[in-house]
């Protein structure tokens, strides 16, 4: 999204999910409004060096994040760390990553389609 805050280029994934993204969402009324009453658990499985499993909880117009995996997820995304970084810096779009098979999605596909509008 144009004008969206970008995380530092070398941010640690745990720092991104546990602190950076929740703080950005909390500070942005427009993002909180887009979240609305969406309640969902998202799991990001980042493959490769520096990766891991991370969870985002969407609820009450906010986002909480941390280490995963979660017991139950509504949406699971699997991608490598390089793809995750490219998505963060805007050099790759989620649809392009999906079409190039650099992003795998399991679960609520409608939620996947809204993900960029909700948190990005």
N, C-alpha and C positions, 0 to 999 in steps of 0.2 A: 504494500500500500504506500502510496506517495506520502511523504512527510512523516512516516512512522519512525519512532526511535530505533536505532540499530544498536545491537549489543556490541561490546568491544570485540574486535576480530578474533582474538584468541581466548575468549571467555571459556572457562571450564564448564562443561555441560551441567554438572551439579549446581554450580553457581547460577547458571542461566535459569534452570528450572526451579530451584529452591528460593532464589532471591530476586534475580534481575526481572524476570517476566512478571511475577506477582506484584512487584513494586511498580512496574510500568503500567500494568492494568489498573492497580489501585489509584494511581495518579491521573488517570485518563477517564473522565466522565463519559466520553463517547464510547470507549471500549466497554465500560461497565454497562452502558445502556444496550450495546449490541449483545452482550452476554445475557441480559435480561434474566429470565428465570431458567435458563439452561442449566441443567444438572447433569454432569457426565464425568466419567473417569477416563482419561486418555493416558495411554502408555506409549512412550517413545523408546524403542530399542535401537540404540546407536551402536553400530558394529565397527570394530577396528580399535586401534590404539586410542585411548582416551575416552572410549565410549562406555556404555553400560545401559542399564534400564532405568528410566525416569518416568515419574507419574505426575500428571496434572489433574487436579480436582477442580472442576468448574461448578460453582454454586453461589447463589445469592449475589450475582453480579460481580463475583471475584474469582480469583485463581489462587490455589495453593499448590505448591509443587515440592518434589523431593525425590529420593531414591526409590526405585521400584525393585521388583515387579509388584503389581497390585493383584489382589485375589480375584477381583472381577473388573473387567474393563468394558467400556462401551465402544472404544475405538483403540486399535493398536496400530502404530506406525513403525515400520522397520526401514532403516536407512543407514548408510555409513556416515561416519563423522564428517568427511569432506562434503557430502551432499547436505548434511545438516548445516554446516557452516555457509555453504553457498545459498541455501534458503534464507538463513539469517541475514546475510549481507545484501540480499536482493539480486544477486547475479544469476539466480535460478528460481523459476516459479514452481510452485507445488504441482500444477498440472503438467508442466514440462518434465519434472522429476518423475512423476507417475508414468507418463507416456514413454519415457526413456528407461523405465523399469529400475530406476534408482531409488524409488520409494514404493514400499509395499504397504497396503492398507487392508486391515481385517476389522470387521465389525460394522458399525453404523455408518454407512457410506454417505448418508445425508449430512451427518455431523462432520464427516471428512470434508465435504464440499463447503461447509460453513466455516471450517476451522480458520482460514485466513481472515475472514471477516470478524470472527470472534476474538482471536488472540493476536492476529497479525496486523 
